[in-house]
Every structure is written in structure tokens, then in C-alpha cells.
Amino acid sequence: MTTQDYRFMLESAKEHLDERLTNKIRYLLNDIESALDYIAFAIFNQFCLKHITDSNKIKSAQKRVNFPLFDDKAYFDKKADKIFLDLRSEQPDIIVTGVDYWLPIFNMLVNNNKHRELEKQQRNKTTHIHHGQIGGVTFSNVKFVNCTTPISYNGTAIDFESPSPYDSNFLASTKIEFVFKDLNLSVIPTLKDIYTRTNKVISDLERIILN
């Protein structure tokens, strides 16, 4: 996600992210999931494959391998133990490394993504008038939250996004933020956190399996 992407998001549609940026988010989630699945497959081949004594079952076992994405530790452990045979007894650090708070969030986003419906986003707008005066009314340290048009004067909307002839009357700032509606989490910080955490998990797992 670049600065240009972020600016484009802020200038996009009033209710939801522009489709082009939504596609970028989908691709990012797909790439992250693929990276996690890749390290999971490497772990399986290195530590678990030897425990399959029937050679006819190797391919089917490998097809079931992916990084466990579940909402809580119990489900994570259940799937990990089912797919990664004897891994907990031989390499317990690997199982522990895989569990983290961001997994349920990522799991929800990925599941919606697979159904071609990215988690719905909501556009939040906060306008902070530090100081201003118009029509004999003085504003000081006033905030408007999710108000499309904070002020209207002489039939002119003053929304502090599009230019108006009265902008010079105010010292004001506007913050636009998109959030994943059901998760109530800001889009950009959430994606950055998932990306950062994924990199850490993969690095930690690589360090273990390469020792």
C-alpha cells in the first residue's frame, strides 16, 4: 500500500473504497495467505512427511496442508495436530509461533475475500474546527463526526473537503478514515499490522526450520 494508494482512497467514493483499491487489498490478502501456506508446506515436508508410512497417502496429505487460520487457539491447535503429524512433540516451538491475535482478523478477511466479498468498509469523517467565524457565529474547538456538511451559509455547503468561498474564515482540519465495518478496525493500520505480523511469523518459523 503506497502513499498514492492512500491518497486515492481518501478521494474515492463517499461510502466504500474505490473498486480498484479494493482489488489491491484482495491481492494483498491473497499474497499473505500464499506466503503462510508456503511456509506451512515447507514445515510439513521437513518434519511431518517422514511419519506417513503409506506412500499412497503422501499426495493426499500434502494437498491438505495449509496454514491454520482459525478464530481461537483451540481450533488452531486441533487443525495443526491433525495436519502436521507429531509436529507438536518434535518441534513445539513451531506450533507456539503460529498462534497470534491477528489470526482471527485475518481469517475473517480471507474468508470474505474467497467469496469475492471483501469485508464491508465504512467511511468515517471527523472535522475539527480549531477556530472560525461566519455570520456572527464563532466556532472554537468544535468537532463534527460523520457530518457530511458541518456548516451551510447563504446556501453554500462548507464541508472542508471541496473548496468553498468561506474556507478562509476557518482554521480547520478534516480526517477521513475507512474502517472494516463489522470488525470496527481501521483499514490501513489493520492491513499494515497483518503484513508486519505475517513477516514476523514467517521469519521466526524460517529461523526454527533452518537451524
Number of C-alpha atoms within 10 A of each C-alpha: 12 7 8 9 13 13 10 15 20 17 13 15 12 13 12 15 21 15 12 12 16 17 15 13 19 19 13 15 22 14 13 17 18 14 16 19 16 16 19 22 19 15 21 20 14 11 16 19 16 11 12 12 9 7 8 9 10 14 9 9 15 16 9 12 20 20 20 20 24 19 16 13 17 10 13 18 17 12 17 22 15 11 18 24 17 15 20 15 10 11 14 11 14 19 17 12 14 22 17 13 12 16 21 15 17 21 17 17 21 21 14 14 18 12 8 11 13 19 19 16 21 20 19 17 17 17 22 19 19 14 14 17 14 12 7 6 7 10 15 14 11 12 17 15 13 13 13 17 14 17 14 10 10 6 7 12 17 18 17 20 15 8 10 12 9 14 15 10 11 17 15 18 13 16 12 14 16 21 21 18 14 11 14 11 16 17 18 15 11 16 19 12 12 18 17 11 16 21 15 13 18 18 12 15 20 15 10 14 14 6 5
